Amino acid sequence: MILRGKIRSDAPLLVLALEEEAAHLDGDLPVLVTGMGKVNAAAAVAAVLAADVKPSLVLNLGTAGALRPGWDGLHEIGSVFQHDLDTELLHNLTGHICGAPLTLGTQTAVLATGDTFVSDEATRARLAQRADLVDMEGYAVASAAARAGVACRLVKRVSDEAGDGAVRSWQESVDACAQDLAAWIRKEFS
């Protein structure tokens, strides 16, 4: 976990998984780099939000795989769920709802979050039945923010098609994605 800048109650906290995704942010706003995966993201965001000063907004930026043809560019997420947690089975087993999907706004993009970098056609096809995009941190960031009572937005830039070749595509596109995310921040918060 790396925190650049000071948390301010009048500014959003930018949350990204990797330094590569944060490479073009100019430093005007505080940036939290969590590390990859749901545990790292949840722990880092929870630790920062446990402090006395809370940001006005938690804004998770990052790359995501497209699960459907034609999805590219930037997308703000309307709802997010954990694709690697069987919430229905756990509810049937225990009677408790665990890890229910989260609604973040009126946008229509659906994000599936899980601790797997999706890079095969079978997983992509299965997830495409319920979601538009896939990442590894979005749900954890949104859940930690909700528990702390802080508003949250997720903005994802498509880096790959979450199928065969996704690893190479992500490596080749991450810098362009980081540039687009930084440009969006400048436009949204200047």
N, C-alpha and C positions, 0 to 999 in steps of 0.2 A: 504494500500500500504506500502510495506517495501522494502527499497533499501539497500542492503548489498554491501559494496565496493564502489569504486569511478569510475564514468564513465570515460573511456579512449578512445581517438580517434583511438588508435591502437589495440583495443580489442572488441570482441563482448559483447553485453549486453544479459545475459541469462534472459528470461522472463518466469515465471511459475505462475500458478494461486494460488497454495497452498503450504504452508510450507512442507506438507507431500511429495509433488513431488520434492521439492528442498533439502530434508533431507540429501542426500549423496553427494552433490556438495561440493568440497573442499575449496572454497573461493578464488581461484586464479583469477577468473573472476567475474566481478560485476553481482549481481543477483537482479532482481526485482520480488517481489511476489505481484501480482496485486489484488488478491481476485477473486472469481468466477464470471463468466458471462461477457457478451460483454461490458457492461457499465464500470464495474470496470477495465477490461483489457484496453479498449480504453483510459479511463481517465488517468490511471497510466502511460501507455506508452507515451501518448501525453505530460503529465507533465514532464517526464524525458527528452523527445526529444526536449522540448522547451528551455532547458538550453543551455548555450554557447557551451559546449563540447558534441558532439554527438559520439556515439559508431560507430565502423566500420561496425557493423552488429547488427540487432536485431534478436535474435535466440529464438524462442518460443518453449519450451520443455513442454511436459505434457502427460497426459493420454488421451486415446480416446477409444470409443466403436467401435467394429468391426461390420459393417453392413452386411458383407458377410461371409459365412463359410470359414474357413481356413485362415483367416487373423489373424495373431498374430505377436509378436515381434515389432521391430522398423520400422517406415516408415517415409521417408521425403516426404513432401506434394508438389505436382506439381500445384494444383489449389484448391481454397477454395471458398465456397459460403455460404450465410446465408440462412439456411433452414426455418427460421421463419419470413422472410421478403418476401412479394409477389412483387418482382421487376417488373414482367410483368404487374400486375394490376396497380401498381403505375405509370408505364410508360404510360399505356393506359389512366389513369385518368389525369395525369399532363403533359405528353409529355416529362418529364425529366427521365433520367436514374438514379436510386437511388440504391446503393448497388450492383452494378454489380459484378459478380464473378471475382476473382483475380487470375492471373497466376503468379506463383512464380518461376518456373523452368521447367526443362525438365522431372522431375519425373512424374510417371503416377498416383500416389495415389491422389484421390480426397477426400477432407475433407468438411463435412457439419457442419457449426457452428450455434448454436442457444442457447437461454437462457432456455433450457430444458434439464435435465438429461434424456436421452432416456433410458427407461426401460420397454418398452412394444413392443410386436411383431408387432402390426399394424404400429406403427411409424417406427420401424426398417425396415419393408418391404417397406414402402413408400419411405424412404430415400435411401434405397439400390438401387432404380431405377436410382439414380443420383450420388451416392457417395459410397466410400469404408469405410470411417471412420466418426465418429461424435464426436464433442467436444463442449465446451462452450466459448472458447476465441480466437481461431486461426484467424478467419476473422478479429476480432477487432484489434488484434495485427498487422496483416499484413496491414490493412487499415491505422492505425495510423503511422506505419513506412513509408508507401508509401507517405502519405501526408507530412511527414517531410523530404522526400528525402533520407531515409536510407534503405539500402538493408535489406531484411528479409528472413529468412528461418523458416520453421515449421517442427519440428521433434516430432512425436507422438509415444508413446508406447501403444500398445493395452492392456487395463486393463480388458475388459469385452466384452460381445457379444451384448450389447445395447438392450437386450430383457428382458424377465422375469428373475429375479435373478441378474440383472446388479448391483444393489446397493450392494448386498452382495459380488459379485465378485470384484467390485471396492475396497471395504473395505479390502478384503483379499489380493488383489494383488498390492495395491498402493506402498507398500514398495519395492517389487521386481521391479516394474516399475521404481521407483526412483533410485534404484541401477543400472539398465540397462541404464537409461538416463545419470547418472553420469559417468559410464564407457565409454559411447559413447563420452561424452565431453572430457574426458581424452585422448582418442584415437585420436579424431579429432583435438584437440587444444594443444597437447603437443609437 
